[in-house]
Amino acid sequence: MATARFRLESQIGEAFTGATTNSTIWNSMATFLSSIGLSFVSKALGIDGAIYVITWRDGSKTTLLIRADSVNEAKYVQGGSKDAQGKRIPDGAASNPDTAQGFAGVYQFKDKEAMLRWIDTARLYGVTVIEGSGIAGGLDCRWDGRTLTCRGN
């Protein structure tokens, strides 16, 4: 997954700059010119970068950001991905004390498989999930100021 994400970030950055040719010289020049252009726009208009929102076939969304200091790669925006129903997909932001509160709330899932995928991803990033016998297609996630804990509802 990390390799695929790195490849996606690189390929979006290359496409943004136009550095997708077989010419090393042109690719370097395109990256350099894009960096200058984005820096100029950033200073003149106060725009920090270019945001890409990829909508996948299933309707889920991934957000990437290209900044003037690294136009050759689009960086994944932590906490910016959503599933097809608009629920935030857990990532490093779900266990970061500065951003985890945004994951608090009630999550309803269309089927058990979708819920189990969300739970597996949440656990991967350190979110405590208490399944118990009460899980019937939903989770209630709460932020206590230190950790995000999700319980079946």
N, C-alpha and C positions, 0 to 999 in steps of 0.2 A: 504494500500500500504506500509506503514512504517513497519507494522508487517510482511508482506510477505518479504520485503527486509531484515529485521533483521534475519528472519528464513533462507533466502538464504545465507546471510553472514556467519551465524553460521554453516550451513550444509556444505558449501564449505570449511570452516576452519577445521571442524571435518574430512572431507574426506581427506584434504591435510595432516593432521597429522596422520591419521589412527585411530583416536579416535572415532570410530563408533561402538564399541563393547558394550556388556552389562556389561562389567567389568569396574567399576569406577577406580580401580587401574591401569589397562592397559591404559585407556583413559587419565588419568593424566600423566602416564609415557610417552605415545606417544606424548602428547602435549609438555612435558618438553624436550624430546629428539629432537623433530622437531625444537623447539626454539633454542636449542644449535646448531643443524646442520645448520639452516638458519643463525644464528649469525656468525658461523665460515665461511660459504660461503660468507657472507656479508663482513666480515673483510678481508678475503683472496683474494677475487676476486672483491670486490667493488660492488657487486650486492646488491641492497637495499631490494629486496623482490621478491616474485613470483607474476606474473600477470596472471590472468585468464580472458579470453575474452569468454563470453558465446554468442554463436550464437543461437538465438531462431528460432523456426519453420518458422516464417514469414520473416526471414533474418535479423531482427534487432539484434544489439549487445549491450551487457552490459559488462563493464570492472570492475574487482574487483582486489584488491591488498592485498597480505598477507605479513606482515612485521615480522621480527624476534621478535619484542617485543609484538606481538599479533597474534601468529600463529593459535590460535584457532578460529579466525574469519577473513574472507576476507572482507575488507572494500570497499564499493562502491566508484569508482573514479568519483568525480564531473566533469561533462563536457565530460565524456568518453563514453556516450551511443549514438548510432546512429540507425536510423531507417533502414528499408530494402533497401532504396535507397541511404543510406550513409549520410543523413542529420543528423546533431547533434540534439539530443533530449534535449529540455530545462530542466534544473534542477537548483539547487542552484548556479551553476557557471554562469548562464545567467544573474543573478542580482548582481554578485560579481564584483566590479570595477577592480579587478586584472585579472579576467578571461572572463568577458562578451564580450570583443572585439572579441574573437574567434567565437562568434555566429553571428557576422555581415556578411551579404551577401544576395544573392537572393536565395530564397527557392521555388522550384517548386514542386507541389504535384500531384500525379496520379489521385486523385479525391477529391471532396469537403470534404468528411468524414475524410480523412487523414489530410487535412489541418485544419479542425475544431478541431481534436484531438490535433494537434501540438499547435494551438492557445490556447486551454484550458489549456494545460500543461504550456505554456509560461506565461500565465496570473497567473496561480497558483504560479509561482515563481517570480512574480513582473515585468514581461516584459510588456511594454505598446504596445498594438496591436490596430491599428486604421484600422477598417475594411472598412468603407465607401462603396461606390457602385463599387469601382474599383477592388475588389477581383475577380479574374478569374482563380484561381488555383495557385497563387503565392504570395509570400510576399517578400518585400525588407526590410531587417533589418539593421539598422545603429546604430553605437556606437558614441555618442557625447562626450565621455570622462567621462560621469557620468552615463548615462542610455542607455539601449538598447531599441530602438523603432522600431516596425515593421509596415509597411503599405502595404495594398493590392496593387498589380500592375496589 
